[in-house]
């Protein structure tokens, strides 16, 4: 199983980090060791002083696919959830300044949280799917998939050009504006529409 992440897929988030709008999806991969075990707390690693949350809609792939056309992409997933792409922002900034890869900032152990998956048939639309993320009971990220530059099916098609998709693979579809630092004691909660899909403690 691999975790494929999409960067810079929401215009307002691109602006808040002073990044350039890309001409095509920005892709990077987290290893399976990045997946935080269910019901475990997230422990802030000692190598970073600035770990940020990035809440993202997550899609679970259900079958093998390569060079998938956007019009057929919906056949390759049945469930969606919300997750967190934890990012060591201080390390990422240094790496970006030097033009180096992001892995140390993005792919470290337990840097990927995935909530409970829900059948996509339970939602009216995945093209305009509302989601929100709360830190200590306060909504800090709120958006809809309609704000994506590239929608879910377009992302699956793009990803499958470069990486063969296999059953169980996860695609993190990008984060909206509102990212921020986590601190010990924080309670993090994610919602698809009004359904809570994860509850997480930070230590």
C-alpha positions, -999 to 999 in steps of 0.1 A, spaced: 0 0 0 12 35 -9 0 69 1 0 94 -28 -5 130 -18 -14 161 -39 0 195 -31 -13 229 -41 -48 219 -51 -67 248 -35 -61 283 -46 -64 300 -12 -39 275 4 -14 282 -24 -17 319 -15 -13 315 22 20 297 17 31 321 -10 35 293 -35 30 295 -73 -1 280 -88 10 248 -106 2 239 -142 -3 203 -132 -9 185 -98 21 184 -75 25 148 -64 46 132 -36 44 99 -18 44 88 19 55 53 28 32 29 46 51 36 78 37 71 77 2 58 85 -8 65 121 -24 34 137 -61 37 144 -69 51 179 -33 61 186 -23 97 195 0 117 173 33 123 190 51 154 179 86 143 167 116 158 183 132 168 150 107 196 144 95 227 162 67 235 138 44 206 129 14 217 109 -19 199 102 -33 198 67 -68 182 65 -76 165 32 -103 144 16 -89 109 12 -98 83 -14 -92 45 -11 -84 27 -44 -103 -6 -49 -86 -21 -79 -55 -20 -101 -54 7 -126 -29 24 -150 -35 53 -175 -71 57 -162 -92 81 -181 -111 107 -160 -145 94 -171 -137 60 -158 -119 70 -126 -151 67 -105 -149 30 -109 -117 28 -90 -129 39 -56 -160 32 -35 -152 51 -2 -139 84 9 -127 99 43 -109 128 57 -73 126 68 -44 148 80 -11 153 61 12 163 90 40 185 78 72 196 95 69 231 81 103 243 95 121 214 77 100 218 46 109 255 43 146 247 46 144 220 20 124 241 -5 149 269 -1 177 245 -12 155 229 -40 156 195 -22 129 168 -19 103 171 8 104 136 22 118 144 56 91 171 61 62 151 47 68 114 48 81 108 84 66 80 106 29 86 116 26 117 94 -6 104 78 -39 102 96 -69 86 79 -104 86 94 -132 61 90 -142 55 54 -177 62 42 -193 48 11 -194 75 -16 -230 66 -23 -240 81 10 -231 116 -3 -251 136 -28 -220 146 -47 -182 142 -45 -177 171 -68 -191 194 -41 -185 176 -9 -183 198 22 -157 190 49 -142 206 80 -115 202 105 -115 213 141 -87 220 165 -98 220 202 -134 225 191 -127 254 168 -132 251 131 -99 260 115 -103 245 80 -136 244 61 -141 239 24 -158 218 -3 -142 197 -30 -158 221 -55 -129 244 -46 -103 219 -59 -83 229 -89 -84 193 -100 -113 171 -88 -110 136 -75 -114 118 -108 -90 141 -125 -64 134 -98 -68 97 -101 -63 99 -139 -32 121 -134 -17 99 -106 -22 67 -127 0 81 -155 30 79 -132 22 53 -105 2 21 -110 -27 22 -86 -33 -9 -65 -61 -20 -42 -57 -3 -8 -37 27 -21 -47 60 -6 -48 94 -24 -47 125 -3 -64 151 -25 -49 184 -11 -56 208 17 -76 241 17 -65 273 35 -63 274 72 -33 251 80 -16 257 113 6 244 141 -3 216 164 7 216 201 7 189 228 -27 184 243 -46 194 211 -77 176 201 -81 172 164 -114 162 147 -124 158 111 -158 159 95 -173 150 61 -205 170 58 -216 166 94 -202 131 101 -172 129 123 -146 105 108 -117 110 132 -109 122 167 -72 125 176 -51 136 205 -17 153 201 11 145 225 
